[in-house]
Amino acid sequence: LENLQPEIKELAKRLRYEVSVRGKQLGWSEKVARFHFTKNMRRIVTELYIRDNCHPFKATLLLWVQIPLWVCVSLALRNCSVGARGSAVQEQFSSGGALWFTDLTAPDSTWILPVSLGLVNLLVVEV
């Protein structure tokens, strides 16, 4: 989308000139000329999106899938760790860790997992 901005600005400048010339020829009011400019500009931008296959909605599509999934997984893990699903699950979490985190119900006092998760997420966003 950012790569299209210079082309869109150039096309908007050219279209503005063409609409003003055509409006003077046909005697359009300012409101009618603005309407024709907006209608044609939408059409041109849509054609550019189709040509380059970069509709703005595609950038947010992953977000609309990830947020509900993240909320559901977070709630499920919280329910399991606080014992809402039964004491058997909580007992398994309290003895089923690995390396330095042997109790999955206790907070991470070393901050290794939260910091590494944050760094990995930052790396994914930057790449």
N, CA, C and O atoms as a MOPAC input file, in Angstrom:
PM7 MOZYME 1SCF
protein

 N      0.82100 1    -1.20000 1     0.00000 1
 C      0.00000 1     0.00000 1     0.00000 1
 C      0.86100 1     1.25700 1     0.00000 1
 O      0.54700 1     2.23600 1    -0.67700 1
 N      1.95200 1     1.22100 1     0.76800 1
 C      2.83500 1     2.38700 1     0.82800 1
 C      3.51300 1     2.62800 1    -0.51700 1
 O      3.74500 1     3.77500 1    -0.90100 1
 N      3.82800 1     1.56400 1    -1.22400 1
 C      4.47000 1     1.71500 1    -2.52800 1
 C      3.53700 1     2.32800 1    -3.56700 1
 O      3.99900 1     2.91400 1    -4.54600 1
 N      2.22500 1     2.19500 1    -3.36000 1
 C      1.25700 1     2.75800 1    -4.29800 1
 C      0.98400 1     4.24400 1    -4.06500 1
 O      0.44100 1     4.90800 1    -4.94800 1
 N      1.34400 1     4.77600 1    -2.90600 1
 C      0.98500 1     6.15200 1    -2.56600 1
 C      1.50700 1     7.18500 1    -3.56800 1
 O      0.74100 1     8.07200 1    -3.94400 1
 N      2.75600 1     7.12600 1    -4.02100 1
 C      3.18800 1     8.11700 1    -5.02000 1
 C      2.38200 1     8.04000 1    -6.31700 1
 O      2.04700 1     9.06300 1    -6.91400 1
 N      2.07700 1     6.81700 1    -6.74200 1
 C      1.29000 1     6.65000 1    -7.96400 1
 C     -0.13000 1     7.17300 1    -7.77100 1
 O     -0.69500 1     7.78800 1    -8.67500 1
 N     -0.70400 1     6.93000 1    -6.59900 1
 C     -2.05800 1     7.41800 1    -6.31800 1
 C     -2.07400 1     8.94200 1    -6.29000 1
 O     -3.00000 1     9.55800 1    -6.81600 1
 N     -1.06400 1     9.55400 1    -5.68600 1
 C     -0.99900 1    11.02300 1    -5.63800 1
 C     -0.88300 1    11.61100 1    -7.04600 1
 O     -1.52800 1    12.61100 1    -7.36100 1
 N     -0.06800 1    10.99200 1    -7.87900 1
 C      0.08800 1    11.48100 1    -9.25400 1
 C     -1.21500 1    11.33700 1   -10.03100 1
 O     -1.61700 1    12.24700 1   -10.75500 1
 N     -1.87000 1    10.19700 1    -9.87800 1
 C     -3.14900 1     9.98600 1   -10.56700 1
 C     -4.22100 1    10.93700 1   -10.04100 1
 O     -5.05700 1    11.41000 1   -10.81000 1
 N     -4.20500 1    11.21900 1    -8.74300 1
 C     -5.18000 1    12.15100 1    -8.17300 1
 C     -4.96000 1    13.55400 1    -8.72300 1
 O     -5.92200 1    14.26600 1    -9.00700 1
 N     -3.70600 1    13.95500 1    -8.87500 1
 C     -3.39900 1    15.27900 1    -9.42200 1
 C     -3.88900 1    15.38700 1   -10.87000 1
 O     -4.50100 1    16.38100 1   -11.26000 1
 N     -3.60800 1    14.34700 1   -11.65400 1
 C     -4.04900 1    14.34300 1   -13.05200 1
 C     -5.57400 1    14.31500 1   -13.14900 1
 O     -6.15700 1    15.02300 1   -13.97100 1
 N     -6.22200 1    13.50200 1   -12.31400 1
 C     -7.67900 1    13.41300 1   -12.33400 1
 C     -8.31500 1    14.72400 1   -11.89800 1
 O     -9.33100 1    15.13600 1   -12.45700 1
 N     -7.72800 1    15.38400 1   -10.90400 1
 C     -8.25900 1    16.66600 1   -10.44500 1
 C     -8.23900 1    17.68000 1   -11.59400 1
 O     -9.18900 1    18.44200 1   -11.77200 1
 N     -7.14800 1    17.68400 1   -12.37200 1
 C     -7.05500 1    18.59100 1   -13.50900 1
 C     -8.10200 1    18.24200 1   -14.56400 1
 O     -8.79100 1    19.12500 1   -15.07500 1
 N     -8.22200 1    16.94200 1   -14.89100 1
 C     -9.19300 1    16.52000 1   -15.90000 1
 C    -10.61900 1    16.83500 1   -15.48800 1
 O    -11.42500 1    17.25400 1   -16.31800 1
 N    -10.93800 1    16.63900 1   -14.21900 1
 C    -12.29000 1    16.92800 1   -13.73500 1
 C    -12.56000 1    18.42900 1   -13.77300 1
 O    -13.66700 1    18.85300 1   -14.10700 1
 N    -11.55200 1    19.23200 1   -13.43200 1
 C    -11.77700 1    20.68100 1   -13.46300 1
 C    -11.98000 1    21.17800 1   -14.89800 1
 O    -12.81700 1    22.04800 1   -15.14100 1
 N    -11.21600 1    20.62800 1   -15.84700 1
 C    -11.39900 1    21.00800 1   -17.25300 1
 C    -12.76300 1    20.56900 1   -17.74600 1
 O    -13.48000 1    21.34400 1   -18.37900 1
 N    -13.11600 1    19.34200 1   -17.46000 1
 C    -14.42300 1    18.81300 1   -17.89800 1
 C    -15.57600 1    19.56200 1   -17.21800 1
 O    -16.61900 1    19.80300 1   -17.82500 1
 N    -15.36700 1    19.92100 1   -15.95400 1
 C    -16.40100 1    20.66600 1   -15.24300 1
 C    -16.62400 1    22.03900 1   -15.82600 1
 O    -17.76200 1    22.50700 1   -15.87900 1
 N    -15.56800 1    22.69700 1   -16.26500 1
 C    -15.71900 1    24.01800 1   -16.89500 1
 C    -16.39900 1    23.90100 1   -18.24900 1
 O    -17.17000 1    24.77500 1   -18.64300 1
 N    -16.10500 1    22.79900 1   -18.97100 1
 C    -16.73900 1    22.59900 1   -20.27100 1
 C    -18.23400 1    22.37000 1   -20.12800 1
 O    -19.02400 1    22.89000 1   -20.91600 1
 N    -18.62000 1    21.60000 1   -19.13300 1
 C    -20.03300 1    21.23800 1   -18.96000 1
 C    -20.76800 1    22.13300 1   -17.96300 1
 O    -21.97900 1    21.99700 1   -17.78600 1
 N    -20.05200 1    23.03600 1   -17.31900 1
 C    -20.68700 1    23.94900 1   -16.37100 1
 C    -21.08300 1    23.28700 1   -15.06500 1
 O    -22.12600 1    23.61800 1   -14.50200 1
 N    -20.28000 1    22.36400 1   -14.57100 1
 C    -20.57300 1    21.68100 1   -13.31000 1
 C    -20.36200 1    22.62800 1   -12.13700 1
 O    -19.52100 1    23.52500 1   -12.18700 1
 N    -21.12700 1    22.41600 1   -11.10100 1
 C    -20.88800 1    23.14300 1    -9.85500 1
 C    -19.72700 1    22.46600 1    -9.11800 1
 O    -19.27400 1    21.38600 1    -9.49900 1
 N    -19.26200 1    23.12200 1    -8.06300 1
 C    -18.14400 1    22.55500 1    -7.28600 1
 C    -18.54000 1    21.21100 1    -6.67800 1
 O    -17.72700 1    20.28800 1    -6.61400 1
 N    -19.78500 1    21.10700 1    -6.23700 1
 C    -20.26200 1    19.87400 1    -5.60900 1
 C    -20.29800 1    18.71500 1    -6.61600 1
 O    -19.90200 1    17.59700 1    -6.28500 1
 N    -20.76200 1    18.97000 1    -7.81600 1
 C    -20.83500 1    17.93100 1    -8.85300 1
 C    -19.42600 1    17.51800 1    -9.27300 1
 O    -19.16300 1    16.33200 1    -9.47100 1
 N    -18.52500 1    18.48200 1    -9.41000 1
 C    -17.14800 1    18.17100 1    -9.79000 1
 C    -16.48300 1    17.32500 1    -8.71000 1
 O    -15.76900 1    16.37400 1    -9.02900 1
 N    -16.70200 1    17.65100 1    -7.44400 1
 C    -16.13200 1    16.88000 1    -6.34200 1
 C    -16.69000 1    15.46300 1    -6.34400 1
 O    -15.96100 1    14.50300 1    -6.09200 1
 N    -18.00700 1    15.33200 1    -6.63400 1
 C    -18.62300 1    14.00600 1    -6.69400 1
 C    -17.96900 1    13.15300 1    -7.77900 1
 O    -17.64100 1    11.99200 1    -7.53300 1
 N    -17.77400 1    13.71500 1    -8.98400 1
 C    -17.16300 1    12.95800 1   -10.07600 1
 C    -15.70600 1    12.62300 1    -9.77000 1
 O    -15.23200 1    11.53800 1   -10.10700 1
 N    -14.99400 1    13.55400 1    -9.13300 1
 C    -13.60600 1    13.28100 1    -8.76400 1
 C    -13.53700 1    12.11800 1    -7.78500 1
 O    -12.73600 1    11.20100 1    -7.96800 1
 N    -14.37500 1    12.14700 1    -6.73800 1
 C    -14.35600 1    11.09200 1    -5.72400 1
 C    -14.73900 1     9.74000 1    -6.31400 1
 O    -14.11000 1     8.72500 1    -6.01400 1
 N    -15.76900 1     9.73000 1    -7.15400 1
 C    -16.21300 1     8.47500 1    -7.77000 1
 C    -15.11200 1     7.87400 1    -8.64300 1
 O    -14.83400 1     6.67800 1    -8.55900 1
 N    -14.49400 1     8.69200 1    -9.47000 1
 C    -13.43700 1     8.18900 1   -10.35400 1
 C    -12.17700 1     7.83400 1    -9.57800 1
 O    -11.47200 1     6.89400 1    -9.94400 1
 N    -11.88500 1     8.57300 1    -8.51400 1
 C    -10.69800 1     8.26000 1    -7.70800 1
 C    -10.86700 1     6.91000 1    -7.01700 1
 O     -9.92400 1     6.12200 1    -6.95500 1
 N    -12.06000 1     6.64200 1    -6.49900 1
 C    -12.32700 1     5.32600 1    -5.89100 1
 C    -12.12700 1     4.20800 1    -6.90600 1
 O    -11.53600 1     3.17200 1    -6.60000 1
 N    -12.62200 1     4.43000 1    -8.10500 1
 C    -12.48600 1     3.42000 1    -9.15500 1
 C    -11.01100 1     3.18000 1    -9.49100 1
 O    -10.58200 1     2.03500 1    -9.63400 1
 N    -10.24900 1     4.24500 1    -9.61500 1
 C     -8.82500 1     4.12600 1    -9.95500 1
 C     -8.05900 1     3.40800 1    -8.85000 1
 O     -7.24200 1     2.53000 1    -9.12900 1
 N     -8.32000 1     3.77700 1    -7.59500 1
 C     -7.62200 1     3.14100 1    -6.46900 1
 C     -7.99300 1     1.66400 1    -6.37900 1
 O     -7.13300 1     0.82700 1    -6.10300 1
 N     -9.24800 1     1.34100 1    -6.60500 1
 C     -9.67500 1    -0.06200 1    -6.59000 1
 C     -8.96900 1    -0.84800 1    -7.69200 1
 O     -8.54900 1    -1.98300 1    -7.47000 1
 N     -8.83700 1    -0.25600 1    -8.86900 1
 C     -8.11900 1    -0.92800 1    -9.94800 1
 C     -6.64900 1    -1.15000 1    -9.59400 1
 O     -6.07300 1    -2.18200 1    -9.93500 1
 N     -6.04500 1    -0.17200 1    -8.90600 1
 C     -4.65200 1    -0.35200 1    -8.47200 1
 C     -4.53500 1    -1.46800 1    -7.44200 1
 O     -3.59500 1    -2.26200 1    -7.48900 1
 N     -5.48200 1    -1.53000 1    -6.51500 1
 C     -5.46100 1    -2.60500 1    -5.51600 1
 C     -5.58200 1    -3.96600 1    -6.19100 1
 O     -4.89400 1    -4.91600 1    -5.81600 1
 N     -6.44800 1    -4.05400 1    -7.17700 1
 C     -6.63200 1    -5.31700 1    -7.89300 1
 C     -5.37400 1    -5.65700 1    -8.69600 1
 O     -4.93700 1    -6.80700 1    -8.71700 1
 N     -4.79700 1    -4.65300 1    -9.35200 1
 C     -3.59900 1    -4.87700 1   -10.16300 1
 C     -2.43100 1    -5.39300 1    -9.32600 1
 O     -1.72600 1    -6.31500 1    -9.73600 1
 N     -2.22700 1    -4.78900 1    -8.14200 1
 C     -1.09500 1    -5.16600 1    -7.30100 1
 C     -1.45700 1    -6.17700 1    -6.21600 1
 O     -0.59800 1    -6.58200 1    -5.43300 1
 N     -2.72900 1    -6.58600 1    -6.16700 1
 C     -3.20000 1    -7.57400 1    -5.19600 1
 C     -2.82600 1    -7.18800 1    -3.76200 1
 O     -2.21000 1    -7.96600 1    -3.03300 1
 N     -3.21200 1    -5.97100 1    -3.37700 1
 C     -2.85000 1    -5.48900 1    -2.03900 1
 C     -3.99400 1    -4.72500 1    -1.38500 1
 O     -3.81600 1    -3.58400 1    -0.96100 1
 N     -5.14100 1    -5.33500 1    -1.30300 1
 C     -6.27800 1    -4.67000 1    -0.67300 1
 C     -5.98800 1    -4.45100 1     0.81100 1
 O     -5.41700 1    -5.33300 1     1.45200 1
 N     -6.36600 1    -3.28800 1     1.38300 1
 C     -6.06700 1    -3.00900 1     2.79200 1
 C     -6.67700 1    -4.01900 1     3.76800 1
 O     -6.13200 1    -4.22200 1     4.85300 1
 N     -7.78200 1    -4.64600 1     3.41000 1
 C     -8.41100 1    -5.61600 1     4.30400 1
 C     -7.52000 1    -6.83500 1     4.52000 1
 O     -7.58400 1    -7.46800 1     5.57300 1
 N     -6.69200 1    -7.16800 1     3.53400 1
 C     -5.80900 1    -8.33200 1     3.66400 1
 C     -4.81700 1    -8.15400 1     4.80500 1
 O     -4.41100 1    -9.13100 1     5.43300 1
 N     -4.42800 1    -6.91800 1     5.07400 1
 C     -3.47000 1    -6.66200 1     6.14700 1
 C     -4.08900 1    -6.91300 1     7.51400 1
 O     -3.37800 1    -7.25800 1     8.45800 1
 N     -5.39900 1    -6.74600 1     7.63500 1
 C     -6.05000 1    -6.93100 1     8.92900 1
 C     -6.69000 1    -8.29700 1     9.08700 1
 O     -7.17100 1    -8.62600 1    10.17100 1
 N     -6.70800 1    -9.09700 1     8.03900 1
 C     -7.36000 1   -10.40200 1     8.09400 1
 C     -6.74400 1   -11.30800 1     9.14700 1
 O     -7.46400 1   -11.96100 1     9.90300 1
 N     -5.43000 1   -11.35300 1     9.20300 1
 C     -4.75600 1   -12.19000 1    10.18600 1
 C     -5.09300 1   -11.75200 1    11.60600 1
 O     -5.25000 1   -12.58300 1    12.50000 1
 N     -5.20100 1   -10.44800 1    11.80700 1
 C     -5.53900 1    -9.90900 1    13.11600 1
 C     -6.90800 1   -10.39300 1    13.57900 1
 O     -7.07900 1   -10.74100 1    14.74800 1
 N     -7.88200 1   -10.41800 1    12.67700 1
 C     -9.24000 1   -10.84300 1    13.03700 1
 C     -9.30500 1   -12.33500 1    13.35400 1
 O    -10.24000 1   -12.78300 1    14.01600 1
 N     -8.33400 1   -13.09900 1    12.89500 1
 C     -8.27600 1   -14.51800 1    13.22300 1
 C     -7.47300 1   -14.73300 1    14.50400 1
 O     -7.83700 1   -15.56700 1    15.33400 1
 N     -6.38100 1   -13.98300 1    14.66500 1
 C     -5.47500 1   -14.20500 1    15.78600 1
 C     -6.05600 1   -13.75200 1    17.12500 1
 O     -5.85100 1   -14.43200 1    18.13000 1
 N     -6.76000 1   -12.64900 1    17.17000 1
 C     -7.25000 1   -12.12300 1    18.44600 1
 C     -8.21600 1   -13.09700 1    19.12300 1
 O     -8.00600 1   -13.42100 1    20.29200 1
 N     -9.26800 1   -13.58100 1    18.44800 1
 C    -10.14600 1   -14.54200 1    19.13700 1
 C     -9.42100 1   -15.82500 1    19.54800 1
 O     -9.69200 1   -16.38200 1    20.61200 1
 N     -8.50500 1   -16.28600 1    18.70800 1
 C     -7.74400 1   -17.48300 1    19.03900 1
 C     -6.88700 1   -17.24600 1    20.27500 1
 O     -6.83100 1   -18.10200 1    21.15800 1
 N     -6.22000 1   -16.10000 1    20.35200 1
 C     -5.37700 1   -15.76200 1    21.50200 1
 C     -6.21900 1   -15.66500 1    22.78100 1
 O     -5.79700 1   -16.14500 1    23.83300 1
 N     -7.39800 1   -15.05200 1    22.69900 1
 C     -8.26700 1   -14.92600 1    23.87400 1
 C     -8.71000 1   -16.30400 1    24.34900 1
 O     -8.67100 1   -16.58400 1    25.54700 1
 N     -9.12800 1   -17.16600 1    23.43000 1
 C     -9.58600 1   -18.50800 1    23.81100 1
 C     -8.47000 1   -19.33300 1    24.43700 1
 O     -8.68900 1   -20.00500 1    25.44500 1
 N     -7.28400 1   -19.29000 1    23.85500 1
 C     -6.16500 1   -20.05100 1    24.40600 1
 C     -5.77500 1   -19.50200 1    25.77100 1
 O     -5.48600 1   -20.27500 1    26.68400 1
 N     -5.76000 1   -18.18400 1    25.92600 1
 C     -5.41100 1   -17.57700 1    27.21400 1
 C     -6.41300 1   -17.96400 1    28.29600 1
 O     -6.02300 1   -18.29500 1    29.41500 1
 N     -7.69700 1   -17.92300 1    27.96800 1
 C     -8.71500 1   -18.30200 1    28.94800 1
 C     -8.62300 1   -19.78700 1    29.29600 1
 O     -8.79500 1   -20.16900 1    30.45400 1
 N     -8.35400 1   -20.61500 1    28.30100 1
 C     -8.23200 1   -22.05200 1    28.56500 1
 C     -7.04300 1   -22.34200 1    29.47400 1
 O     -7.16200 1   -23.12700 1    30.41500 1
 N     -5.90400 1   -21.72000 1    29.20600 1
 C     -4.72600 1   -21.93300 1    30.05200 1
 C     -4.95300 1   -21.39000 1    31.46400 1
 O     -4.53000 1   -22.00400 1    32.44300 1
 N     -5.61900 1   -20.24000 1    31.56500 1
 C     -5.90500 1   -19.68500 1    32.88400 1
 C     -6.82900 1   -20.62200 1    33.67500 1
 O     -6.59500 1   -20.88200 1    34.85500 1
 N     -7.87000 1   -21.12100 1    33.01900 1
 C     -8.79600 1   -22.02800 1    33.69600 1
 C     -8.09800 1   -23.30500 1    34.15100 1
 O     -8.39800 1   -23.83500 1    35.22000 1
 N     -7.17500 1   -23.79300 1    33.34400 1
 C     -6.44800 1   -24.99900 1    33.72700 1
 C     -5.48400 1   -24.72500 1    34.88400 1
 O     -5.34200 1   -25.56000 1    35.77600 1
 N     -4.82600 1   -23.57200 1    34.87900 1
 C     -3.80100 1   -23.31500 1    35.89100 1
 C     -4.37000 1   -22.91800 1    37.24100 1
 O     -3.70900 1   -23.13500 1    38.25700 1
 N     -5.57100 1   -22.34500 1    37.29800 1
 C     -6.13900 1   -21.95800 1    38.59100 1
 C     -7.02900 1   -23.04600 1    39.17500 1
 O     -7.59000 1   -22.86800 1    40.25600 1
 N     -7.16400 1   -24.14100 1    38.49600 1
 C     -7.91700 1   -25.25400 1    39.04300 1
 C     -9.39000 1   -25.24100 1    38.70800 1
 O    -10.16100 1   -25.96400 1    39.33900 1
 N     -9.81800 1   -24.43500 1    37.72700 1
 C    -11.22800 1   -24.38400 1    37.36200 1
 C    -11.68300 1   -25.67300 1    36.68200 1
 O    -12.87900 1   -25.95800 1    36.64400 1
 N    -10.75600 1   -26.44500 1    36.15300 1
 C    -11.08900 1   -27.68700 1    35.46800 1
 C    -10.93700 1   -28.90700 1    36.36900 1
 O    -11.12700 1   -30.03300 1    35.91000 1
 N    -10.60800 1   -28.71200 1    37.60900 1
 C    -10.44300 1   -29.83600 1    38.52800 1
 C     -9.03200 1   -29.86200 1    39.07500 1
 O     -8.10000 1   -29.33300 1    38.47100 1
 N     -8.89500 1   -30.48200 1    40.21700 1
 C     -7.59900 1   -30.49400 1    40.88100 1
 C     -6.60100 1   -31.42100 1    40.18000 1
 O     -5.39300 1   -31.24700 1    40.33500 1
 N     -7.08500 1   -32.39500 1    39.41900 1
 C     -6.17100 1   -33.31200 1    38.73300 1
 C     -5.33400 1   -32.57100 1    37.68200 1
 O     -4.14400 1   -32.84000 1    37.52200 1
 N     -5.96600 1   -31.64500 1    36.97600 1
 C     -5.23700 1   -30.87400 1    35.95900 1
 C     -4.22100 1   -29.96100 1    36.62200 1
 O     -3.09900 1   -29.81300 1    36.13900 1
 N     -4.62300 1   -29.34200 1    37.74700 1
 C     -3.70300 1   -28.44700 1    38.43300 1
 C     -2.51800 1   -29.22700 1    39.01000 1
 O     -1.39500 1   -28.72200 1    39.02300 1
 N     -2.75300 1   -30.42900 1    39.47800 1
 C     -1.65200 1   -31.24900 1    39.98400 1
 C     -0.67900 1   -31.60800 1    38.85900 1
 O      0.53500 1   -31.62700 1    39.05900 1
 N     -1.22100 1   -31.88700 1    37.68400 1
 C     -0.35200 1   -32.19200 1    36.54400 1
 C      0.47900 1   -30.96600 1    36.15000 1
 O      1.65400 1   -31.09800 1    35.80700 1
 N     -0.12800 1   -29.77700 1    36.19900 1
 C      0.60800 1   -28.55300 1    35.88200 1
 C      1.67200 1   -28.24900 1    36.93600 1
 O      2.72700 1   -27.70600 1    36.60700 1
 N      1.40900 1   -28.58800 1    38.18300 1
 C      2.37200 1   -28.25700 1    39.22800 1
 C      3.57600 1   -29.20100 1    39.23600 1
 O      4.59200 1   -28.90600 1    39.86500 1
 N      3.46300 1   -30.32200 1    38.54800 1
 C      4.60600 1   -31.25000 1    38.53300 1
 C      5.07200 1   -31.58300 1    37.11500 1
 O      5.90300 1   -32.47400 1    36.94000 1
 N      4.56100 1   -30.89500 1    36.11300 1
 C      4.86700 1   -31.30100 1    34.73900 1
 C      5.76500 1   -30.36900 1    33.96900 1
 O      5.72100 1   -30.38000 1    32.73900 1
 N      6.58000 1   -29.56000 1    34.62300 1
 C      7.44700 1   -28.62400 1    33.90800 1
 C      8.72300 1   -29.27900 1    33.41600 1
 O      8.89300 1   -30.49600 1    33.48800 1
 N      9.60500 1   -28.44900 1    32.91900 1
 C     10.90200 1   -28.92700 1    32.43000 1
 C     11.95000 1   -27.85300 1    32.70900 1
 O     11.61800 1   -26.70100 1    32.98500 1
 N     13.21700 1   -28.24900 1    32.63300 1
 C     14.34700 1   -27.33800 1    32.83200 1
 C     14.22200 1   -26.58700 1    34.15600 1
 O     14.14300 1   -27.22700 1    35.20500 1
 N     14.20100 1   -25.26400 1    34.14700 1
 C     14.16500 1   -24.48400 1    35.39400 1
 C     12.74600 1   -24.20500 1    35.87000 1
 O     12.56800 1   -23.72200 1    36.98800 1
 N     11.72200 1   -24.49400 1    35.05500 1
 C     10.33700 1   -24.24400 1    35.45400 1
 C      9.62800 1   -25.57400 1    35.68100 1
 O      8.98100 1   -26.10900 1    34.78100 1
 N      9.76000 1   -26.09400 1    36.89100 1
 C      9.16500 1   -27.39500 1    37.20200 1
 C      7.70800 1   -27.27300 1    37.62500 1
 O      6.95300 1   -28.24000 1    37.51600 1
 N      7.30200 1   -26.10700 1    38.10400 1
 C      5.91500 1   -25.88000 1    38.51900 1
 C      5.28600 1   -24.88200 1    37.55200 1
 O      5.61200 1   -23.69500 1    37.58800 1
 N      4.38600 1   -25.35500 1    36.68700 1
 C      3.78200 1   -24.49300 1    35.68000 1
 C      2.70800 1   -23.56700 1    36.25500 1
 O      2.23100 1   -22.67500 1    35.55300 1
 N      2.32200 1   -23.76000 1    37.50800 1
 C      1.33500 1   -22.86700 1    38.12200 1
 C      1.99400 1   -21.69000 1    38.82000 1
 O      1.31100 1   -20.72300 1    39.15800 1
 N      3.29300 1   -21.73900 1    39.04600 1
 C      4.00500 1   -20.65100 1    39.72200 1
 C      4.49900 1   -19.63400 1    38.69700 1
 O      4.82000 1   -20.00200 1    37.56700 1
 N      4.56400 1   -18.34400 1    39.08400 1
 C      5.08800 1   -17.32900 1    38.16400 1
 C      6.57500 1   -17.56800 1    37.87500 1
 O      7.29500 1   -18.12800 1    38.70200 1
 N      7.01300 1   -17.14600 1    36.71700 1
 C      8.41200 1   -17.31000 1    36.31000 1
 C      9.24300 1   -16.22500 1    36.98600 1
 O      9.18700 1   -15.06200 1    36.58700 1
 N     10.00700 1   -16.59500 1    38.00100 1
 C     10.77300 1   -15.60900 1    38.75800 1
 C     12.00300 1   -15.12900 1    37.99600 1
 O     12.54600 1   -14.07300 1    38.32000 1
 N     12.45300 1   -15.87200 1    36.99800 1
 C     13.64300 1   -15.46800 1    36.24600 1
 C     13.30700 1   -14.56200 1    35.06000 1
 O     14.20600 1   -13.92500 1    34.51000 1
 N     12.06700 1   -14.49000 1    34.66400 1
 C     11.57900 1   -13.67700 1    33.53900 1
 C     12.15700 1   -14.12800 1    32.19700 1
 O     12.12300 1   -13.37300 1    31.22500 1
 N     12.68400 1   -15.34300 1    32.13600 1
 C     13.27300 1   -15.82200 1    30.88500 1
 C     12.19700 1   -16.05800 1    29.82400 1
 O     12.34700 1   -15.62100 1    28.68300 1
 N     11.11500 1   -16.74500 1    30.19400 1
 C     10.06500 1   -17.02700 1    29.21400 1
 C      9.35200 1   -15.77100 1    28.72500 1
 O      9.18600 1   -15.62000 1    27.51400 1
 N      8.91700 1   -14.85100 1    29.60800 1
 C      8.24100 1   -13.65800 1    29.09000 1
 C      9.14700 1   -12.79800 1    28.20600 1
 O      8.70400 1   -12.29200 1    27.17500 1
 N     10.38500 1   -12.63300 1    28.59300 1
 C     11.30300 1   -11.81400 1    27.79900 1
 C     11.59800 1   -12.47600 1    26.45900 1
 O     11.60200 1   -11.80600 1    25.42700 1
 N     11.84500 1   -13.78400 1    26.46500 1
 C     12.13100 1   -14.46500 1    25.20100 1
 C     10.91000 1   -14.46700 1    24.28800 1
 O     11.04900 1   -14.33400 1    23.07200 1
 N      9.71400 1   -14.61700 1    24.85800 1
 C      8.50000 1   -14.55300 1    24.04500 1
 C      8.34200 1   -13.16900 1    23.43400 1
 O      7.99200 1   -13.04400 1    22.26000 1
 N      8.59600 1   -12.12500 1    24.22300 1
 C      8.51700 1   -10.76700 1    23.69800 1
 C      9.53000 1   -10.51400 1    22.59200 1
 O      9.20700 1    -9.87400 1    21.59200 1
 N     10.75200 1   -11.01000 1    22.75900 1
 C     11.78200 1   -10.82400 1    21.73700 1
 C     11.44500 1   -11.58700 1    20.45500 1
 O     11.66700 1   -11.08600 1    19.35300 1
 N     10.91400 1   -12.79200 1    20.60500 1
 C     10.52600 1   -13.56800 1    19.42400 1
 C      9.38900 1   -12.86600 1    18.68900 1
 O      9.40200 1   -12.79900 1    17.46000 1
 N      8.41000 1   -12.34600 1    19.41700 1
 C      7.31300 1   -11.61400 1    18.78000 1
 C      7.81800 1   -10.36000 1    18.07400 1
 O      7.36700 1   -10.04200 1    16.97400 1
 N      8.75200 1    -9.64900 1    18.70000 1
 C      9.33700 1    -8.46800 1    18.06600 1
 C     10.08100 1    -8.85500 1    16.79300 1
 O      9.99700 1    -8.15600 1    15.78400 1
 N     10.80200 1    -9.95800 1    16.84000 1
 C     11.51700 1   -10.43200 1    15.66200 1
 C     10.56200 1   -10.77800 1    14.53300 1
 O     10.81800 1   -10.45100 1    13.37400 1
 N      9.45400 1   -11.44400 1    14.87200 1
 C      8.46000 1   -11.80200 1    13.85700 1
 C      7.85200 1   -10.54700 1    13.23200 1
 O      7.67000 1   -10.48600 1    12.01600 1
 N      7.54000 1    -9.55200 1    14.05200 1
 C      6.95200 1    -8.31400 1    13.53300 1
 C      7.93500 1    -7.57300 1    12.63400 1
 O      7.55400 1    -7.05900 1    11.58300 1
 N      9.19800 1    -7.52000 1    13.04700 1
 C     10.19400 1    -6.80300 1    12.26200 1
 C     10.53700 1    -7.51800 1    10.95800 1
 O     10.78100 1    -6.86600 1     9.94200 1
 N     10.55700 1    -8.83500 1    10.97600 1
 C     10.88800 1    -9.57900 1     9.76400 1
 C      9.70400 1    -9.53100 1     8.81300 1
 O      9.76500 1   -10.09700 1     7.72200 1

